[in-house]
């Protein structure tokens, strides 16, 4: 007359509800772990690519500033030389 196993649970051979819930929780936590790992990898990749782009932009801006500085020095030197020539003529 023992229809359900011990303690009034399901008969032998059938999954108990708490075992099913435990299996679902295990799969759920594995999925959450996988999603967190993927998000972490994507975040690291994003920051790495962003930093590389910023470094490249910084390098271009620095080179442009150096070119402008160099051009200003050339113009300044030319003006200084022209002023010296004018003084020498007088």
C-alpha positions as CSV (number, residue, x, y, z in Angstrom):
1,X,0.0,0.0,0.0
2,X,3.0,2.2,-0.3
3,X,1.9,4.3,-3.2
4,X,4.3,7.2,-2.9
5,X,7.9,6.5,-1.5
6,X,9.0,7.4,1.9
7,X,7.4,10.3,3.7
8,X,4.5,10.4,1.2
9,X,6.7,11.4,-1.7
10,X,6.4,10.1,-5.3
11,X,6.8,6.4,-6.0
12,X,10.3,5.0,-6.8
13,X,11.6,5.8,-10.3
14,X,9.9,9.2,-10.4
15,X,11.8,12.4,-9.8
16,X,11.0,14.2,-6.7
17,X,10.0,17.8,-7.1
18,X,12.9,19.1,-5.0
19,X,15.4,17.3,-7.2
20,X,13.8,18.9,-10.4
21,X,14.0,22.3,-8.8
22,X,17.6,21.7,-7.8
23,X,18.5,20.6,-11.3
24,X,16.8,23.7,-12.7
25,X,18.7,26.0,-10.3
26,X,22.0,24.4,-11.3
27,X,21.4,25.0,-15.0
28,X,20.2,28.5,-14.2
29,X,23.3,29.4,-12.2
30,X,25.5,28.0,-15.0
31,X,23.8,30.2,-17.6
32,X,24.2,33.2,-15.3
33,X,27.9,32.5,-14.9
34,X,28.3,32.2,-18.7
35,X,26.5,35.5,-19.3
36,X,28.7,37.3,-16.7
37,X,31.8,35.8,-18.3
38,X,30.8,36.9,-21.7
39,X,29.9,40.4,-20.5
40,X,33.3,40.6,-18.8
41,X,35.1,39.6,-21.9
42,X,33.2,42.1,-24.0
43,X,33.9,44.9,-21.5
44,X,37.6,44.2,-21.5
45,X,37.7,44.1,-25.3
46,X,35.7,47.4,-25.5
47,X,38.1,49.2,-23.1
48,X,41.2,47.8,-24.9
49,X,39.9,48.9,-28.3
50,X,38.8,52.3,-27.0
51,X,42.2,52.9,-25.4
52,X,44.0,52.0,-28.6
53,X,41.9,54.4,-30.6
54,X,42.5,57.2,-28.0
55,X,46.3,56.5,-28.2
56,X,46.2,56.8,-32.0
57,X,44.1,60.0,-31.8
58,X,46.5,61.4,-29.2
59,X,49.5,60.6,-31.4
60,X,47.9,62.4,-34.4
61,X,47.0,65.4,-32.3
62,X,50.5,65.6,-30.9
63,X,52.1,65.3,-34.4
64,X,49.8,68.1,-35.7
65,X,50.7,70.3,-32.7
66,X,54.4,69.6,-33.4
67,X,53.9,70.5,-37.0
68,X,52.2,73.8,-36.1
69,X,54.9,74.5,-33.6
70,X,57.6,73.8,-36.2
71,X,55.8,76.1,-38.8
72,X,55.5,78.9,-36.2
73,X,59.3,78.6,-35.5
74,X,60.1,78.7,-39.2
75,X,57.9,81.8,-39.6
76,X,59.5,83.4,-36.5
77,X,63.0,82.7,-37.7
78,X,62.2,84.1,-41.1
79,X,60.8,87.3,-39.6
80,X,63.8,87.6,-37.3
81,X,66.2,87.2,-40.3
82,X,64.2,89.7,-42.3
83,X,64.4,92.2,-39.4
84,X,68.2,91.6,-39.2
85,X,68.6,92.3,-42.9
86,X,66.6,95.5,-42.6
87,X,68.8,96.7,-39.7
88,X,72.0,95.8,-41.7
89,X,70.8,97.9,-44.7
90,X,70.3,101.0,-42.6
